[in-house]
Amino acid sequence: MATETAKIGCLTVKSRIQCSVYVVSRFFFSYFYLIDPLLSILESPIEFLKGVGPQRGELLRKELEISTFGDLLYHYPYRYFDRTELLKISDLTDQMEYAQVAGTLINIGEEGSGRKSRLVATLYDDTGRIELLWFQGASWMRKSLREGEKYIVFGKVSSFNGNYNIAHPEIEPWNAAASVAGKQPVYSTTEKLRIKGITNRSFAKLTQALFEKIKPGDITEILPSELLRKYSLVNRYHALKWLHFPDSDEHEAVARHRLKWEELFLSQLMIARLRLQHTAQHGWKFTQVGAHFNEFFRLHLPFELTGAQKRVLREIRTDTGSGKQMNRLLQGDVGSGKTIVAVMTMLLALDNGFQACIMAPTEILAQQHYFSISGLLAPMGITVRLLTGSVKGKVRKEILGELADGSLKIVVGTHALIEDSVQFRNLGMAVIDEQHRFGVGQRARLWKKNEMPPHVLVMTATPIPRTLAMTLYGDLDISVIDELPPGRKEIKTVFRRDAGRMKVMEFIRSEVDLGRQAYIVYPLIEESEKMDYESLLAGYEQVKIWFDENRYKIAMVHGRQEAGERERNMQRFVKGEADVLVATTVIEVGVNVPNASVMLIESAERFGLSQMHQLRGRVGRGADQSYCILLTGNKISDESYKRIQIMVSTTDGFKIAEEDLKMRGPGDLYGTRQSGTLKFKLADIVMDGGILEETRQAALELLTQDPRLDLPQHQALKYALSQQGKESHWGKIS
């Protein structure tokens, strides 16, 4: 019995239990598979695959979430290595991701003791030698290695003190490895798996064993045959097989294309279905453009509308007159005139007997909108009220009463607008600014403020690249204001290192002496213990050295201040009572001070592109020439330098967003990586824009033909879509 147990590796109490569970579960799975032939082989527990077993199965489950045959099938290689290529040791460099060498193994021995013990060995050929290292599993590895024998070694090359080494290499006797040929897939794995002997070669063997077990019929084709023909896509079985084991570069390319196409098509199909749901939603019909809209357009516009603003207003008028609920995203770079469009959209609601609201994510931004909009509409006798968390008592009660009886037509507020106590008589238009800062539930509550949802105009000053907008906001109609109002001067952006700080401060002082104001923005709130950067507080003390407090007034704003203190300091700057505002990025969005002409971004290497662009947009709002100064340490990384050069070269927010997307990827850029909304295994919306366009069109055409996916040829697709939907948050995007 002991011998039998040892054969299956059950040497401990824990592993005996694992083996017992394995044997019992194997019996039951085999039984259910016999009585239910529809149960897919891909749902088989990974332990049942040849070469896995209970212990390896547990490791794969914990380390890579590979629990079934299907999980292994969809664990794609991320590159390939030609195992027929043998390098000489003298040709190795530490720039190589992976390398394969052959030689004789000598000097096998353990060094160190206890936890610090490791196994070392030397491999040499006729050109040189390299050290091999094993930090864990040393005893097990030593038993399998033979001094003076010839081996093939494969792994990542590193260097230490000028000498090359490979840690935890894949190593096989020369004879056993001699038969390896062609491309070997390289899979993402973990150190723990490598230590336990599950290497890239092991993965390849397991996947080979899987393909020996499954037949083409075991892999359901989810794409309808007409799509395969129209877009020249290979079938799913061959795509998966060729992706793991390509027998030519051409087969790898067609397999990768097919599977990327499938990923993007499923995402576009989900978005298209949401879009159809939106377009099916009845909305209030705005039948007329009346006195409010026309009077404002003819008499009260602060400047002539740009062509882009006129185009967007035409799109909004078409939407609101259709009898369907409008769901439109309005993108416009900082200073492009989105607020004017929002005001005229709200006047359209008033002309048709409805109320309108605009919701902003912060009290500062809400106040900014309130002052701006009430100033624009005061000559027309239209009252605008502000409702935020800090509005209390009699004033709050008054506003709530006016909203409920319909006498207040336009309200500006924060999330306070969605509280249950806020009741509108007839809300017809809701404008949501910087919507990515609101939760999904918060926005949904705003829709329930009338018996039929109000029209929704979502505004953002964060330019979104077209491919990303198609993926993140594909269920919304998108409008873009891509022109700046006439007379605006382009902001001059310059890059300076810390060595030039004195000249920078003298320049800012000269601008303030001309009667202008300046922002000085820091990335930190307190001094960092790890990095030699000036924090906001230390910076504030430094600024006072350059700007004598007897002559200049300085205000400071940061996130750790009490809301009241922060607001008072902000208002001092807005009203011109402070010459310089020292701040963190709390002023990134929405603050409008036309007299501010200088934005100094301290430690600019620590900011992302979009953040720097948003900060730059706080200046350039008046008639004076404005400046953005990017001040960095004397030494910065290549990537930081590239970001800063992009900022200096253009003020076009969409170009900056495209570059940011290329550098950081969509998940990092918009915080969606954790949510699963952009979780593609193969597709890249930056590099695969062409496929994205194609799949979007294909999704719209298919749903036009079969909106509910009820046709027999769409059943596999419908099921795949339902499974995909469980793992993502597509319904929560916009």
N, C-alpha and C positions, 0 to 999 in steps of 0.2 A: 504493500500500500504506500509506504514511504517513498519507494522508488517511483511508483506511478504518479504520486503527487509532485515529486521533483521534476518529472518530465514536463508537466504543464506549468511549471514555474511557481507553484504555490508553496513558498518556503516560509511564509509568515502567517500569523493568524489572519491579518488583514487580507493577504492575497488568497488564503483559503476561502474566505467569505466571498471575495470577488469571483473566484473560480466557480463556487457553488451557484452564485447568482447567474453567472455566465452560462453554465450548463442548463439551468432551469429555464432562463429566458430564451435560450437557443431552441429548446424544445417547444415552448409556447409560440415563439414566432414562426417556427416551421409549421406548426399545427394551423395557426391562423392564416398563413400564406396558402396552405392547401385548401382551406375551406372558403377563402376569399381571394380568388385569383385577380381581383381588381386592385388588391393591395400592392402598391408599387415596390419593386425590388430596391428602388432608391431610398425607401423608407427603412430598409434593414439597418439595425444597429451596427455601427462601425466595427464592433468587436468581432462580428461574424465574417469579416473579410480576411482572406488568407494573409498571414503575416502580421495581423494586429493582435487579437486576443484581448483579455480583460485589462491587463496592466497598461499596455500601449493605448488601448481604447480610452481608458480613464485619462491618460496624459493628453491625448488629442482633444478630448472633450474640454478639459480644463484650460489648456494652453491656446487652442485655436477655435474652440466651439465647433469642432467637427464631431458630430454625434451619429451621423448616418452615412450611408453610401453616397447619398445626394450631396451632403455637405462636402465630402471629399471631391466629388465630381466638379463642384462649383468653386473649389479652392484653386484658382487659376495660377499658373506660373507667371511671374512678372518679367522674366527674360529667359534666354537660353544660353547654354554654354556648349561649345563644340568640344566634346570629350575625345575627339580624335586628335586634337591639337596638344602636343607635349612641348612645353617650354624647357629651355635650359635654365638652370638655377641662376646663372649670371645675367639672364635676360629679365629677371623679375624686378618690378618697381612697386613702391607702396601706393602708386596711383591705380593699380589694377584692382578691380572689384573682386574678381576670382581668377585663379590661375591653377594650372595642372602641371605637375612635374613628376619625374620618375628618378629613382636613385636607390642607393643602398642605405639601410637604416643602422646606425651605430649609437653608442653612448646612451643606451636606454637606462634611465634611472630616475628615482624620486628625489626631489629637493624640498627642503622645509619640513615642518612638522605640524601635526594637528590640522587646523582649518587652513593653514597657509601652505600645506603640502601640495605639490604639483608633480606631474610626470613630464619629463623632458626627454627629447631624443634628437639626434642629428641625422638629416638626410643629405647625402652628397652624391654628386655626379662628377663628370670629368671637367666641369667648369666652376664648381663652387659648392657651398654647403648652406643649409638653412635649418633653423631650429624649429622643432615641432613642440607644441605645448598643450597639456591637458590639465585644467585647473580643478576639474571635478571628475569623478569616476576613474581616478588614476589606477587603482588596484585592478579594476576590471579590464582597463585598456592594456595594462602591462602584461596580463596573462595572455592577451591575444597577439602580442607583437614578438617578433623573433629577431635577435641581434644578427646582423650580417646578411639578412634577407633583402631582396629587392621589392620595392613597393611603388605603387602609384599614389600620389597625394594630391588632393584637390581642396582648395579653400581660399579664404581671404588673406591677402598678404599685408602684414604690418611691419613697421620697423621700430626698433628700440636701441638707442645708443649706436645707431648706424648699422645695426645688424637686422636682417630680415627674419621674420618668423611667421608661422601660421598657427593660430590657436584653434583647438578642436577641429582638426582637419578631417575630411573624409579620407580614409586610408585603406587600401586593399592590396593584397599580394599581387605582384605583377601578372601572374598567370590568370587570376580570377578577373582582373580588370581589363585584360588584353582584348576581351571580346566586346568591350564598350565601344559603340560607334554612333556617329551622328549627333544631333542636338540633344542635350540633356536639359529638361526643363529645370528652372531655378525657382523654388517656391519660397514665399515668406514663411519663416519658422521662428522658433524662439531658442534662446540659449539652453533652456531646460531640456527641450526636445533633443537638441544636438548632443548634450551631455549624456542623455539616455539612449543615444544611438539612433535616433530618428533624424537622419540627415536628408539632404536633398536627394541623394541617391535612393534612400529608403522611400521617400515620398513618390519618386518616379516608379519604384517597384510596386508600391501599393496601388498607385493609379493604373499601372499596367494590369495588375491582378483584378482591378475593378472592371476594366474594359474586356478582360477575358470572361468575366461573369455576366456582363450585360449584353443584350442584343439591341439592334437599332429600334425595335418595337418597344423597348423599355423606356426610351426617351421620347416623351410626347412632343410632337411638333405643335407649337402654340401659334405660329404665324399661318394665316390662311394661304392656300396654294397660290391665289391670285397675287398676293404680295410677294411671295418668293419669286414668281415669274417676273412681275413688273420691275422689281428692284434687283434682280439677278442675285438672289441670296442663296447660299448653300443650305442644305437641310440641317436641322439642329444636331442630330447625332454626329454627322461628319464635322460640323463646326466645333463641337466639344472635343472630339477625338483629335482633330488636327491642331487644336489649340494646345492640348497637352503634349501631343507627339506629332509635330509637323514632319512630313517626309520631304517637304520642299518649302522654300521661302514663299512661293505662291500660295500653297495650302495654308500656311500660317496667316498670310495676309487676308485671304477670303474668310477664314474662320474668325479672325479678330473683328473684321468688318461686320460679319453677320451678327456676332454677339453684342457688339457695340450698338448696332442698329436696333436689336431687340430691346436692350436696356433703355435707349432713348425713346423708342416707340411706346413702350409701356408707360414711361413717365409722361409723354405727350398725350397719350390716350386718357390718362387720369385727369390731366389738366383740361383737355378738351371736354370731358364729361362734366367737370365742374363748370366750365364755361357755358355748356348747354343748359345746366341747371340755372345759372345766373340769368341767361337770356330768356329762359322760360318764366322767370319770376316777374309777375305783373308789377308795374310801377305807376306812380302818379303821372298823369299826362299834362305837361306844361304846353298849353295850346297857343299862348300868346307871348309876344315880346312887347311889354307895355311901358307905361310912363316912367317907372323907376329906372329900368334898364336904359331907355332912350335918353332920359334927362341926364343921367350920369355920363353916358357915352358922348353926348353933344356938349355938355356944359362943365363937367367937373373932373374929367380925366386930367391927372397931373402932367401927362405927356402922351403923345400920340402912340397908339398901340402898334407893336411890331407885327410883321406879317405872321410870325409864329403864334403870337397871342390871338390874333384874329382867327387863325386856322383852328386853334384849340377851342375857342368859343363856339365856332360853327359845329365842331364835333359834339360839344356838350349840348347845344341846342337840338341837334338831331337826336341824341340819346334821350333827352328829357321829353321830347315830343313823340316818342315812339310807342308809349304805353307800356314799355318794359322798364324795369329798374335799371338805372345807370350804375355801373361799377367801373369807374375809370381811374387809372393811375396817371397823375400829372407829374412828369419829371421836368425839372428846370434847374439849371445851375444857379448857384448863389447869385442873387441880384438880377435874375432874368425876368422878374415881374409876375411871379405866380400869385402873389397876394391880390393884384388887380383882377386877375382871372377869377379868383375865388370870390371877390366882392361882386363882380358882375354876374357870376353864377348864382349867388345868394339873392341878388336883385331879381333875377329871373323867377326864383321861387316866390318872392314877394308879389311880383306881377300876376302870379297865378293863384294868389290867395293862401300861400303857405308860409310857414316860418322856416328859418334856416339857423344852423349853428356851425361853429368851427371849433374843433377840439384839438388842443395842443398838449404835448407830453409834459411840459414843465410850466410852473407858474410864471417864470421869467418870459418864456416864449408866448404864453397866453396873454400876458400884459402887453407885450410888444405888438401882438396882433390887435389887441383891443385899442391901444392908442392910435395905431395906424388906420384901422378900419373906421373907428368912430370919427377920426379927423377927416377921412375921405367923405363920409356920409353926413356929417354935421350940416353942411350947406343945404342939404336936401330935407333936413328936418327929421331924419330917421334916427331913432334912438338905438344905441347899441349898449348892452350891459355886459359886465364881466362877472363870471361865476367860477370861483376857485375854492379850494379848501379853506382859505383864510378869510373868505367872505362869510360873516356870521350875523346872527341876531336879526335886527329889524331890516337891514339891507337885503339879507338873504331871503327873508320871508317875502319881502316886496318883489324881488326878482322871480321867485317861485310862483307867486300869485299872477304876475304879468305873463309868464310863460303859459300858465294853465288857462288863463282867460283869453289868450291870443293877442293881448295889447302890445306885448314885446315881440317884435318880429325877428330880431337878430341877437343871438347871444354868443359870446366868446368864452371858452372855459377850458378847464383841464378835465381829468377823469371825474371831477365833481358832477359833470353833466350827465353821467350815466347812473348816478345814484337813484334809487327807487323814488325818492321824494321829488325828483325833478320830472314834472309832467308837462308835455307840450299839448297845446290845443290841436295843432295841425302841422307837425314837422314834415317838411317835404324835401329838404336838402341838408345833408350832413357832410361837412368838409373835415377831413382828418389830416392833420399835418404831421410829417415825420412819423408815418404810421408804424414803422418797424419798432418804435419804442412802446407801442401798446400791445397788451396781450390780446389773444384772439377773443376770449370771453368778454373783455371790455368793449371791443368794437361791436360784437354781436348784440350787446345790451343796448347800444345806441340805435340799432336797427329796430328794436322792439318798442320804440317811443311813439309809434303810430300803428294804426290797424293794418296798414300796408307799409312795408319798409320804405324809408326815404331813399331818394337818390344819393349815391355816395361818390364823392370826389376825394381821392387819396392823393396827397401831395408829398413830394420828397425833394429835398435839395441834394440828396446823395445820388449822383449820376450812376445809373445802372447799365452796364454794357448790354447790347442787344441780345446776345446769346443767353446771358444770365437772366435778363428780364423775361425771355420766352420760357425759361424754366421756373423761375420763382414766381412770376406774375402772369403766367400764360393764360390764366382764367380771367384776367382783367383786360379791358381795352386800354391801350397805352397812348398817351399824348406826350409830346416833347416840345418844350419851349427852347429852341436852339439859337435864339438871337438875344443879344443884350439890348436894353433900351438905348435910344440914340443919345449921344452926348457923354456916355460913360467912358472914362479913360481906362485903358488896360493897366492893371496893377503891375508895377515893376518888381520882379522877384530877383533877389541876389543871394549868393552863398558866401558866408564868411566863416573863418575858423576863429577859435578862441583867442589866437594871437592878435586878431584885429578888433578885439572887444572895445578898446578905447575909442577908436574911430567910429564904431557903430553907435556907442552911447552919445558921442558928440553930435552925430547926425540926428539922432532921435531928439536930442535937446534943441537942436536948431529948428526942427519941425514944430516942437512945442512952443518955442519962442515966436513962431509965426502965428500962434493962436490955435494950433491943431492939437489933437490928442493921440495917444499911443497905447497899444496893448503890449504887454510883455508876458508871454505864456511859458509856463514850466510844465514838464511832464510829471514831476513828483510833488508830494505834499510834505514830506519830511526828508531830512538828509538820508541818503542810502548808506547802509553800512558796507555794502559790497562795492559800489561803483563811485568813482570820483566825479559826481555831478553836483551841481548846485541845486539845492532843493528850493521850493517856493519861498520858504521862510528865510533861508540864508540869502536867497536872491533879493528878497524884499529889502533886507538890510543893505545889500550892495547898491540897489537902485537908489536908496536914500543918499548914498555918497555922491552919486552923479546928479541927483535932482534935490537941491537944497530945500528942505521942508519949509524954510522961511519964504521961499519964492514959488515953489511948485507944490501942488497937492497930489498925493498918491493914495489910491484905494487898492485894497486887496480882496480878492474873492477866491474861495476854494470850497470844496465839497464838505469839509469838516466843520465849517462855521454853522452856527444856528441859522435857520432859514431867514429870520428877521434881519440879522446882521448882514448876511450875504446880500439880501435884497436892498438894504439901505446903501451898502457900498456900491452895488451895481447901479442903483439909481443916481448916486452922486456922479458917476461917470457918464451915464446917459444924459443927465441934465447939464453937463459941462462943468460941474463943481470940482471934478478931479481931472488932472491933466494926464495922468498915467494910471492904467489899470494893470496891476500885477495879479496874474490869475493862473489857474489850471485850466483844463479843457472844458470846464463848465460853461464857458462862453463860446463853445464850438458852433452851436446852432442858434440862430434866431435873434441875436442881439443886433440892433440897428442903430448905429451912431454915425450919422453922415459926416460929422466933423473929425472922426478918427482917420488918420492918414497913414499910420505906421503899425504894422504887425511884426513884432520880433518874436520868433519861435526859438526859445532856448533849448539846447540839447536836441536839435532837430533830427539828429540821427536816430532818436528813440521814438519818433512818430511814424505812423504809416502814411502812405500817400494820400488816401482819402481824408484822413484827419488833418493833415497839413493844408489840403485844399479847402476844407471847410473853414479852418481858422483864417486862411488868407481871405476868404469871402466876407469876413467881418469888416474889412476896409474896402475902399473903392466905391463907397456908396454916396459920396458927395461929388462936388465939381472939382475938387483939388486932386492933383496927382497923388496916388497912393503907392506905398511900398510894403513889400513883405521881405523880411530879412531872416534867412535861415542860418542860425548860428550853431556851430558844432564844436566838439572837441578837436584838438589838433590832429588826432589820429582816428579815423573811422573806417568801418569795413567797406569792402567793395559794393556790397548790396545797399548799404546806407548811402554811399556816394551815388549809386545809380538812381535811387529814389530822389535824391536832392537835385540831380541833373535833370530829371524829368520835370520836376517842379519849376526849375529855372527856365526850361525850354518852352513850356506851354501853360496857358491859363484855361485851356479847354477841359472842363470837368469830365467829359465823356472820353477824351483821349487818356486822361489820367486814370479813369476807372478801368479802361481796357488794359493799361500797363499794370495797374494794381492787380487785376485779375490774373494776368500772365505770371506775375511775380509770386503771388500768394495763394492763388487757387480760390475757387468759389466758396469753399467751406470756411476758410480762414477769413475771407473778405467780408462775408455777411453773417458770420456766426451760425451757419446752417449745418456745419459738419456734424455737430452733436445731435441735431434733430433728425437726421436721416433723410432730409429732403433732397440732398444732392449726393446720396451714397451710391455711386456707381462703381462697379468692380473694374470695368474696362474703359467706359466712355469718359471723355474729358470735354466739357462743354466749350473750353477755349480752343482746343485743337480740332474738335469734331463738329465745328459749326455747320459744315455742309451736311453732315448726317442729321444734325438736329433740325435743320430746315426741312429736309426730306421727310423725316419722321413726323414732323408737325403737320405737314400737308397730308401725309398718308392717314394720320389719325383723324383729321377733320373729314376727309373723304369717306373713311370707313364708318364713322359715326353718323354722317349724313345719310348713308345707305341703311344703317342698322343701329339706331341710337341706343337701344337697350342690349345690344349684342345677343339677340334672341335666335339668330339664324344658326342652323346646325354647324356650319363651318367656323363659327366664332365661339363655340362653347369652351374649347381648350384655352382660348385667349381670355375669355371671361373669367375662367377659374384662376388663371395665372394672375390676372389683374386683382382679383379678390385677395389672393395670397400676398401680393405685393403691397396692397393697401394696408394690410395688418402691420407691416413693418415700417411704414413711412407715415408722414404727417401732411400729406398733400392737401387734405381738406383744411389745414390750419394755416396755410401760407398767407393768404390775403383776406 
